[in-house]
Amino acid sequence: MNIALLGYGRMGKEIEKMALSREHTIVHKIKGNITEYDFTNVDVAIDFSIPTAAFENITHCIQQQIPVISGTTGWLEKYEEVVQLCKEKNGAFIYASNFSLGVNIFFEMNSYLAKMMSQLEDYKVNIEEIHHTKKLDAPSGTAITLAEGVIQHTNYTNWKLDTVENEDEIPIVAKRIPEVPGTHKINYTSTIDSISIKHEAHNRQGFALGAVVAAEWLQGKKGVYSMKDVLNI
């Protein structure tokens, strides 16, 4: 595949290494204005830019009939606009708050545990996420996805960063520590005991691999997909 990297920070560079190891070609490394680049020979775009650039990057690709993968968080108030545009243009798009194959299995574990805990009112849930100090948004998109997975299967209705005001809100604690790729932990606590599940990334290779695998999977397809489709889970 000929890949355009939208954003060339830490993740962009890690994706480049992973793509090259899988015998793909990087044709663009875009940091600035995406409209200045020629997408004629691009097979797929992978967006790990910044929240303020993601929407323009994604919509430009869809309008150019370029399949696009996005792992940028912090722009999702415009997600439905992207979905609608993708349908209108018969494009191809995958967004994931986290492309790690392990994290996407962790999402499924989280949903399954939430179903089991839904009838046990003595247990209260909280989520903790830890990332490197250069991460721009808090809480992480992954933590929000985990909270949404709990909400879907329980009586919780919302999440809040740090301090909650109501019992139907899930508290998310976001910590920033140098050189931490990403750790997420879900805790269910009662007066009797605690139950926790945790995912800890050792490096960024898992995120890069998942993004490239998703890009490979999207080739020849039309529509809006998720990592559940990619992994058939």
Secondary structure, 3 states (H helix, E strand, C coil): CEEEEECCCHHHHHHHHHHHHCCCEEEEEECCCHHHCCCCCCCEEEECCCHHHHHHHHHHHHHCCCCEEECCCCCHHHHHHHHHHHHHHCCEEEECCCCCHHHHHHHHHHHHHHHHHCCCCCCEEEEEEEECCCCCCCCCHHHHHHHHHHHHHCCCCEEEECCCCCCCEEEEEEEECCCCCCEEEEEEECCCCEEEEEEECCCCHHHHHHHHHHHHHHCCCCEEECHHHHHCC
